[in-house]
Amino acid sequence: MTKTSAAYGSWPSPISAERLTQGVRGYSELQSEAGSLFWTETRPEEGGRAVLVQWNGQSRHDLTPPPFNVRSRVHEYGGGAYVIDAGTAFFVNFADQNIYRLDLTDAADPVAVTAGDATERFADFRRHDDCLVAVRERHGDDRVVNDLVRIDIATGDVVSIHGGHDFYSSPRFSSDGRLAFVAWDHPNMPWDGTQLFVAQFSAGALGDAVVVAGGLDESVLSPTWCDTPDGARLCFASDETGFWNLYAFDQSGVYPMHQDEREYASPPWAFGMTSYVPMGRNVTAARVIDKGEHALTLIDSAQGLSSPIDASPYVTFNSLTEHDGRLVFIAGSTDRHAEIVSYDFTTGRASPLFDEDRVDLGVVSVGESISFPTRLGEAYAYVYSPQNADHVGEPNTLPPLLVLSHGGPTGSTARSLSLAIQYYTSRGWAVADVNYGGSTGFGRQYRERLNANWGIVDVEDCVACARFLMAEGRVDPARIAIKGGSAGGFTTLAALTTSPVFKAGSSLYGVGDLRALARDTHKFESRYLDGLIGSDEALHSRSPINQVDRLQCPIIFLQGSEDRVVPPNQSEAMCDALRERGIPTRYVLFDGEGHGFRRAENVQRAIQEEYAFFARIFDIPLDTLPDGFTIENLD
């Protein structure tokens, strides 16, 4: 089939803005219990409501009716919002942050267990006899207190069983009545240093807690108990060697299950993340990340060996659980939305539980993993080339480039399908999704490149990636844009104040004022900038809002009206500064949205506005523009 040549960026694409949210589900917190699988499912068409879903082996059905929204606000990022035990579901409802009980054997409505308000929040709970043990977060007038609590299921009474640390997570019971949990204190984030405790739990009371592993400079995560003929064994991840590897603790002490220079865990931004699961006496299935690339492996802890699991065509793996002898997980591939997948060890095949939409293979651009030189050594990115079934670029021209800076910044990007990326590549753009220094999946040393250097190393790496692709003759140097949201928005704005490489930018609720962020942000991140930035002077000097005179190129600002992390006035101040200097800009405020866009119509409008903005700046012909679209100082 002969393709038609057309200007890069102007190609007709089957990936509309509406397609970005149609049928898209955000799966998380996969659990197996009593012959069924359970998970939460976030639905953009319902305003981002999270629904608890059950799979009985043949079909799935919703357990929580509207308006229930299964979502915790502990640490603001939530997770750990439900547990299934003995035919009963316990879940947190977003609106009031109370725990509700739902009998799975009848059609009765959920019944409240606790009776507080949204100032008392719960997460990451487990049942033990007639009570739940949970992480609690209480918001007072002048401080926030976190602790471990026991909740009486019958009466709703809440009693603290362990306090004194700034943060808690992962309370997990053994079959012999012990409780393991993780705690840490300011200024650490959980990927900096935590402690793993074990204590006897009896008659609703916790005995003396003993530190099993961890410390100020050792991050211990994801404790899980498993039974062996010799008694209960506690597994966990630790980065003592510089990489999150798996360890075990039993009557003989602590010992490695398997060690190598790969990552077996990820930073716990949310509760309930699981990257490994015991499959037998000495066998553990795990997700492993090697220089950003996901894979599955089977670890024999008795032999200290691991064997790869071929789960192709999937390229990302999360929320691992064991179900009926199979490994089940939430998977991403290059041409499908996220799926819930079952791996059969007998056949060696990975199969989705149910069908999801596949994107036309003639449109999908598959990410190419690249490394490129930087001041501190190699950095990494996924590069997506323009791809369309019917069109190619005009002769002797190069495509525009969009550089993406991921959020976190202690996070990472992967090459599973992103329709937001395909929206660009199918229209004739190249996209570079950068895992800058500070990203996870590359070991602690790479992660710590960003210590005291946020706004420097991440920016340098985004610039270096763009220059690398320019030098290879793959992109048009005159048409390079950068985009990021939240922390990635800070990187974007910092790059636009320091580098002439980028000719336009898009900030989605990007951090503009670091001092305001340090002063006003929630408890979980309130000391985050101690490690990322350091001094108060650096907070001032690196804040894009204090460098507006250096903004020399067009920027579009996409902002939620209810954002408490990055208030609208930050974006408005930078937009006003650009207007005053005659630089093209656009500001779009989304009513009712907070820090991130959840409603389908807003997700759709955001990318339409952004693409139209870049097209006008780079003189790319478009057939249509969003309703009411104008660019300040250009139209």
C-alpha positions in Angstrom: 0.0 0.0 0.0 1.4 3.4 -1.0 1.4 6.0 1.7 0.6 9.7 1.1 3.3 12.2 2.1 2.0 15.0 4.3 3.5 17.5 6.7 4.7 15.9 9.9 2.2 16.7 12.7 -0.8 17.1 10.3 -1.5 13.4 9.6 -5.2 12.3 10.1 -5.2 9.8 13.0 -7.8 7.2 14.2 -6.7 8.1 17.7 -9.1 10.8 18.7 -9.1 12.6 22.0 -12.2 10.6 22.9 -10.3 7.4 22.3 -8.0 8.3 25.1 -10.6 7.5 27.7 -13.1 5.3 25.9 -13.1 1.8 27.5 -9.9 2.7 29.5 -9.7 1.2 32.9 -7.2 1.9 35.6 -6.6 -1.5 37.3 -4.9 -1.7 40.7 -4.7 -3.7 44.0 -5.2 -7.2 42.5 -6.0 -9.8 45.2 -7.0 -13.4 45.3 -9.4 -14.8 47.9 -11.7 -17.8 48.2 -11.6 -18.8 44.6 -12.2 -15.3 43.1 -10.0 -12.4 42.0 -10.7 -8.9 43.1 -9.3 -5.5 42.0 -10.2 -1.8 41.9 -11.1 -0.3 38.6 -10.9 3.5 38.0 -13.3 4.8 35.3 -12.8 8.1 33.7 -16.4 8.2 32.3 -17.6 8.1 36.0 -15.5 11.0 37.0 -12.6 8.8 38.0 -14.6 6.7 40.5 -12.8 3.6 41.7 -15.0 0.5 41.8 -14.3 -2.8 43.6 -14.7 -5.6 41.1 -14.9 -9.4 41.5 -14.0 -12.1 38.9 -15.5 -15.5 39.5 -13.6 -17.3 36.8 -16.2 -16.6 34.1 -17.3 -13.0 34.4 -16.7 -9.9 36.4 -19.2 -7.8 38.3 -19.1 -4.6 40.3 -19.3 -4.9 44.1 -19.5 -1.3 45.1 -22.4 0.7 43.6 -22.4 4.5 43.0 -21.6 6.8 44.7 -19.1 4.6 46.6 -15.6 5.4 45.5 -13.0 2.9 46.8 -10.1 5.2 47.4 -8.0 6.1 50.5 -6.5 9.5 51.0 -3.7 8.4 53.4 -0.5 10.0 52.2 -2.8 11.7 49.6 -1.8 9.0 47.0 -3.9 6.3 48.7 -3.8 2.6 47.8 -4.5 -0.2 50.2 -8.1 0.8 50.0 -9.7 -2.7 50.5 -9.2 -6.2 51.7 -11.3 -9.4 51.2 -11.6 -11.9 54.1 -14.0 -14.8 54.8 -16.6 -13.7 52.3 -16.5 -10.0 53.4 -15.1 -7.0 51.7 -13.8 -4.1 53.7 -13.1 -0.9 51.8 -12.5 2.8 52.3 -15.0 5.2 50.7 -13.3 8.4 49.3 -15.9 10.9 50.3 -15.8 10.3 54.1 -12.7 8.1 54.4 -14.7 5.6 56.6 -14.3 1.9 56.3 -17.3 0.0 55.0 -18.2 -3.7 55.2 -19.8 -5.5 52.3 -21.1 -9.1 52.6 -20.3 -10.9 49.3 -22.9 -13.6 49.9 -25.9 -11.3 49.5 -27.0 -8.2 47.8 -27.1 -5.9 50.8 -25.7 -2.4 50.6 -22.3 -1.6 52.3 -22.5 -0.9 56.0 -20.2 1.6 57.7 -17.7 0.1 60.2 -16.1 3.4 61.3 -18.0 6.7 61.9 -15.4 9.5 61.5 -15.0 12.2 59.0 -12.4 12.8 56.3 -9.9 14.1 58.9 -9.4 10.5 60.1 -8.2 8.3 57.3 -7.4 4.6 56.9 -5.4 2.4 54.5 -3.5 -0.8 54.0 -5.6 -2.9 56.5 -5.8 -6.6 57.3 -8.3 -8.6 59.2 -7.4 -10.6 62.3 -10.4 -12.4 63.9 -12.9 -9.8 64.9 -10.8 -6.7 64.1 -8.9 -4.9 61.4 -5.4 -3.6 61.8 -4.8 -0.5 59.6 -2.6 2.5 59.0 -4.4 5.6 60.3 -3.7 9.2 59.4 -5.4 11.9 61.6 -5.5 15.5 60.5 -5.7 18.1 63.3 -5.6 21.9 63.3 -1.8 22.1 63.3 -0.4 18.6 62.7 -1.0 15.2 61.1 -0.4 12.0 63.1 0.1 8.5 61.6 -0.1 5.3 63.6 -1.1 1.7 63.5 -4.6 1.0 64.8 -6.9 -1.8 65.7 -10.5 -1.4 64.6 -13.3 -3.4 66.2 -15.5 -4.7 63.3 -18.6 -4.9 65.4 -18.4 -1.6 67.2 -16.1 0.5 65.0 -13.9 1.4 68.0 -10.4 2.5 66.9 -7.5 2.0 69.3 -3.8 2.8 68.5 -1.5 -0.1 68.8 1.8 1.4 67.7 2.8 5.1 67.3 5.8 7.4 67.6 7.0 7.2 64.0 6.1 9.7 61.3 4.8 7.0 58.9 3.6 3.4 58.8 2.8 0.9 56.1 2.3 -2.8 55.3 0.9 -4.4 58.4 0.9 -8.1 57.6 -0.1 -11.1 59.7 1.6 -14.4 59.9 -0.3 -17.7 60.4 1.2 -17.9 63.9 -0.1 -14.6 65.1 2.8 -12.2 64.5 2.5 -8.8 62.8 5.1 -7.3 60.5 5.0 -3.7 59.6 7.2 -0.9 58.1 7.9 2.5 59.7 10.0 5.5 58.9 10.6 9.1 60.0 11.2 12.5 58.5 13.1 13.6 56.5 13.3 10.2 54.8 11.0 9.1 52.1 10.3 5.4 52.1 12.8 4.8 49.3 15.5 6.5 51.4 15.4 4.5 54.6 12.8 2.5 56.6 12.6 -0.1 59.3 10.9 -3.5 59.3 9.3 -4.5 62.6 7.9 -7.8 63.9 5.8 -8.2 67.0 3.4 -10.7 68.5 -0.3 -9.8 68.2 -2.6 -11.4 70.8 -6.0 -10.5 72.2 -6.0 -7.3 70.2 -2.8 -6.1 71.6 0.7 -5.7 70.1 3.7 -7.0 71.9 7.2 -5.5 71.9 8.2 -4.7 68.3 11.7 -5.9 67.2 13.5 -4.4 64.2 14.3 -7.1 61.7 15.9 -5.1 58.9 16.4 -1.5 57.6 17.8 1.7 58.8 18.3 5.4 57.9 20.1 4.5 54.6 18.4 1.2 53.8 15.0 1.0 52.2 13.0 -2.1 53.2 9.6 -2.6 51.5 6.7 -5.0 50.9 6.8 -7.6 53.7 5.0 -10.8 53.0 4.6 -13.9 55.1 4.6 -17.4 53.8 4.2 -20.8 55.6 7.0 -23.4 55.4 7.3 -26.8 57.2 9.7 -25.0 59.5 7.3 -22.2 60.4 6.3 -18.8 59.0 8.9 -17.0 56.9 8.9 -13.3 56.3 10.0 -12.1 52.9 10.8 -8.5 52.0 12.7 -6.3 49.6 15.8 -4.3 50.7 18.2 -2.1 48.8 21.1 -2.8 51.2 23.3 -3.7 48.2 22.2 -0.7 46.1 19.4 -2.6 44.4 16.1 -3.7 45.8 16.6 -7.4 46.1 14.5 -10.0 48.0 15.4 -11.3 51.5 13.8 -13.6 54.0 13.6 -13.7 57.8 13.0 -16.8 59.9 14.3 -18.5 63.0 17.8 -18.6 61.4 17.8 -14.8 60.9 17.9 -12.7 57.7 19.3 -14.0 54.5 19.1 -13.1 50.8 16.7 -15.1 48.6 18.6 -14.0 45.5 20.9 -11.2 44.7 21.8 -9.4 41.5 22.0 -5.8 40.2 18.4 -5.5 39.3 15.4 -4.1 41.1 12.7 -6.3 42.6 10.6 -3.4 44.1 9.5 0.1 43.2 9.1 3.3 45.2 5.9 2.9 47.3 4.0 6.1 46.3 0.9 4.2 47.1 0.0 1.5 49.6 -0.6 -2.1 48.5 1.9 -2.4 45.7 3.1 -5.9 45.2 6.0 -6.9 42.9 6.5 -10.5 44.1 4.4 -13.4 45.5 5.4 -16.7 47.1 4.3 -19.6 45.0 5.5 -22.5 47.1 7.9 -23.6 49.8 11.0 -22.1 48.3 9.7 -20.6 45.1 8.8 -16.9 44.6 7.6 -15.3 41.4 8.8 -11.7 41.0 8.8 -8.7 38.8 12.3 -7.5 38.1 13.4 -4.3 36.5 16.8 -4.1 34.7 17.7 -0.6 33.5 14.0 0.3 33.3 12.9 -2.9 31.5 10.4 -5.1 33.2 10.5 -8.9 33.2 9.2 -11.8 35.3 11.3 -14.3 37.1 11.0 -17.4 39.3 13.3 -17.5 42.3 14.3 -20.7 44.0 15.5 -19.3 47.4 17.0 -22.7 48.5 19.3 -22.6 45.5 19.7 -18.9 45.2 18.8 -19.1 41.5 16.3 -17.4 39.3 14.7 -18.5 36.0 13.0 -16.1 33.5 9.3 -16.4 32.9 8.4 -15.7 29.3 5.2 -13.6 29.6 5.3 -12.1 26.1 3.9 -10.0 24.6 3.6 -8.1 27.9 6.3 -5.5 28.9 5.2 -4.3 32.3 4.0 -6.3 35.3 2.4 -5.0 38.5 0.3 -6.2 41.5 1.4 -9.8 41.4 -0.7 -12.4 43.1 -1.1 -16.2 43.2 -4.5 -17.7 42.2 -5.3 -21.4 41.8 -1.7 -22.2 41.2 -1.3 -19.6 38.5 0.5 -16.2 38.6 -1.9 -13.4 38.0 -0.8 -9.7 37.4 -1.7 -6.4 35.9 0.2 -6.2 32.6 0.9 -3.6 30.0 1.9 -4.3 26.4 2.8 -2.1 23.5 -0.5 -2.3 21.6 -3.2 -2.9 24.3 -4.5 -1.1 27.3 -3.6 -2.5 30.7 -4.9 -6.0 31.2 -5.3 -8.6 34.0 -3.3 -11.6 32.9 -3.0 -15.1 34.1 0.2 -17.1 33.6 -0.1 -20.9 33.5 3.2 -22.6 34.5 2.0 -25.8 32.9 1.6 -24.4 29.4 4.0 -21.5 29.8 1.5 -19.1 28.4 0.2 -15.7 29.6 -3.4 -15.0 28.7 -5.7 -12.1 29.6 -8.8 -12.9 31.7 -11.0 -10.9 29.3 -10.5 -9.1 26.1 -9.5 -5.4 25.9 -9.4 -3.1 22.8 -6.3 -3.5 20.7 -5.0 -0.4 18.9 -4.6 -0.7 15.1 -1.1 -2.1 14.6 -0.7 0.2 11.6 -0.8 3.2 13.9 1.1 2.1 17.0 4.7 3.3 17.5 6.6 0.9 19.7 9.1 2.6 22.0 12.8 2.1 21.3 15.0 1.9 24.4 18.0 4.2 24.1 20.8 5.4 26.2 22.7 8.6 25.7 25.6 10.4 27.3 25.2 13.0 30.1 27.5 14.8 32.5 27.0 12.0 35.1 27.1 9.1 32.7 24.5 7.3 30.7 20.8 8.2 31.0 17.9 6.5 29.3 14.7 7.1 27.3 12.1 5.4 25.2 11.9 7.0 21.7 8.7 6.7 19.6 9.0 7.4 15.9 6.2 8.8 13.8 3.9 6.0 12.7 0.7 6.0 10.6 -0.9 3.4 8.3 -1.6 5.9 5.5 0.9 8.8 5.7 4.6 9.5 5.7 6.5 12.8 6.2 7.2 15.1 3.3 10.6 14.6 1.6 13.6 16.3 3.1 11.8 17.2 6.3 12.1 16.0 9.9 9.4 15.5 12.5 8.9 17.7 15.5 9.9 16.2 18.9 8.0 16.1 22.1 10.2 15.4 25.2 8.3 14.0 28.2 9.5 14.4 31.8 7.8 12.0 34.1 6.4 12.8 37.5 7.6 11.8 40.9 10.3 12.8 40.4 11.2 9.5 42.2 9.4 7.5 39.6 9.9 6.1 36.1 8.4 5.6 32.7 7.9 2.4 30.8 7.1 1.4 27.3 3.7 0.0 27.7 1.0 1.5 25.6 0.2 5.2 26.2 -2.5 6.6 23.9 -1.4 10.1 24.9 2.0 9.3 23.2 0.3 7.5 20.3 -1.9 10.6 19.8 1.2 12.5 18.8 3.2 9.8 16.9 0.1 8.8 14.8 0.0 12.5 13.7 3.6 12.6 12.7 5.6 13.5 15.9 8.5 11.8 17.5 8.3 11.4 21.2 11.1 10.9 23.8 10.0 9.6 27.2 13.0 10.2 29.4 14.1 8.2 32.5 16.4 11.0 33.7 18.9 10.6 36.6 16.8 10.1 39.7 14.4 7.7 38.0 13.8 4.3 39.5 14.5 0.9 38.0 18.2 1.6 37.7 19.5 1.1 41.3 20.0 3.4 44.2 23.1 5.2 42.8 21.2 6.3 39.7 18.2 7.3 41.8 20.4 9.4 44.1 21.8 11.4 41.1 18.9 13.7 41.8 19.8 14.3 45.5 20.2 18.1 45.9 20.0 18.3 42.1 16.3 18.4 41.2 15.9 21.0 38.5 19.5 20.4 37.4 20.1 16.8 36.6 16.6 16.0 35.3 16.8 19.1 33.1 20.3 18.3 31.8 19.1 14.8 30.9 16.1 16.0 29.0 18.2 18.5 27.1 20.9 15.8 26.4 18.2 13.4 25.0 16.9 16.1 22.7 20.5 17.0 21.5 21.2 13.3 21.0 18.3 12.8 18.7 19.1 16.1 16.9 22.7 14.9 16.3 21.3 11.6 14.9 19.2 13.6 12.4 16.0 12.1 13.7 14.1 15.3 14.7 13.7 18.9 13.6 15.8 21.1 15.8 13.5 24.1 15.3 10.4 22.2 16.5 11.2 20.6 19.9 8.7 20.9 22.7 8.8 19.6 26.3 5.8 18.4 28.5 5.4 17.3 32.0 2.8 17.1 34.8 3.2 17.9 38.5 6.9 17.2 39.3 7.4 16.6 35.6 5.8 20.0 35.1 8.5 21.5 37.3 11.2 19.8 35.2 9.5 21.2 32.1 9.3 24.7 33.5 12.9 24.6 34.8 14.1 23.4 31.4 12.2 26.3 29.7 14.0 28.8 32.0 17.5 27.4 31.4 17.8 25.9 27.9 17.3 27.2 24.4 16.8 23.7 23.0 13.0 23.7 23.6 10.9 26.0 21.5 7.6 25.4 23.3 6.3 23.7 26.5 3.2 22.3 28.1 2.9 22.4 31.9 0.1 20.3 33.4 -0.3 21.5 37.0 3.4 21.9 37.1 5.2 23.0 40.3 6.3 26.6 39.9 7.1 27.7 43.4 9.3 25.3 45.4 9.0 27.3 48.6 5.2 27.2 48.5 5.4 23.5 47.8 7.6 22.9 50.8 5.4 25.0 53.0 2.0 23.9 51.9 2.3 20.3 50.7 0.9 17.3 52.6 2.8 15.5 55.4 4.0 12.6 53.2 6.0 15.0 51.0 6.6 17.8 53.4 10.3 16.9 53.8 10.8 15.5 50.3 12.6 18.6 49.1 15.2 18.3 51.8 16.8 15.7 49.8 15.9 16.9 46.3 16.8 20.5 46.7 18.5 21.1 50.0 18.9 24.8 51.0 16.3 27.5 51.2 18.3 29.6 48.8 18.1 26.8 46.2 14.3 26.6 46.8 14.2 30.2 45.7 16.7 30.2 42.9 15.3 27.0 41.2 11.7 28.0 41.4 10.5 28.8 37.8 8.1 31.4 39.2 11.2 33.4 40.3 12.8 33.0 36.9 9.9 34.2 34.7 12.2 36.7 33.0 14.1 33.7 31.5 11.0 32.2 29.9 11.5 32.9 26.3 9.3 30.5 24.5 5.5 29.8 24.2 3.9 27.7 27.0 0.5 26.3 27.6 -0.7 25.9 31.2 -3.3 23.2 32.0 -4.5 23.6 35.6 -7.1 22.2 37.9 -9.2 24.8 39.9 -9.2 22.7 43.1 -5.5 21.8 43.0 -4.1 21.9 46.6 -0.6 20.8 45.7 0.0 23.4 42.9 -2.6 26.1 43.4 -3.8 27.9 40.2 -2.1 31.1 41.1 1.3 29.6 40.4 0.4 28.8 36.7 -1.5 32.2 36.4 1.6 34.2 37.6 3.8 32.6 35.0 1.2 32.9 32.3 0.8 36.6 33.1 4.6 37.2 32.9 4.6 35.7 29.4 1.7 37.9 28.3 3.4 41.0 29.6 6.5 40.2 27.4 4.4 39.4 24.4 5.3 35.7 24.4 2.5 33.4 23.1 0.8 31.6 25.9 -2.5 29.9 26.8 -4.0 29.1 30.2 -6.8 26.5 30.6 -8.5 26.1 33.9 -10.5 22.9 34.5 -13.3 23.5 37.1 -13.5 20.9 39.8 -10.3 19.1 39.0 -7.5 18.7 41.6 -3.9 17.7 41.1 -4.4 15.6 38.0 -7.3 15.2 35.6 -9.8 12.4 36.3 -12.9 13.3 34.3 -13.0 11.9 30.8 -14.1 15.2 29.2 -11.2 17.1 30.8 -8.6 14.5 29.8 -9.9 14.8 26.2 -9.9 18.6 26.2 -6.5 18.9 27.7 -4.7 17.0 24.9 -6.8 18.8 22.2 -5.8 22.2 23.7 -2.2 21.1 24.0 -1.9 19.8 20.5 -3.6 22.8 18.9 -1.2 25.0 20.8 1.9 23.3 19.6 0.5 23.1 16.0 0.0 26.9 16.0 3.4 27.6 17.4 5.1 25.2 14.9 3.0 26.2 12.0 1.5 22.8 11.6 -1.8 22.8 9.5 -4.9 21.5 11.4 -8.4 21.0 10.1 -10.1 21.9 13.3 -9.3 23.7 16.6 -11.0 23.3 20.0 -14.0 25.5 20.6 -13.0 29.0 21.7 -9.3 28.3 21.1 -7.1 31.4 21.1 -3.5 32.0 21.9 -2.6 35.1 23.9 -0.2 37.4 21.9 -0.5 35.3 18.8 -4.1 35.6 17.5 
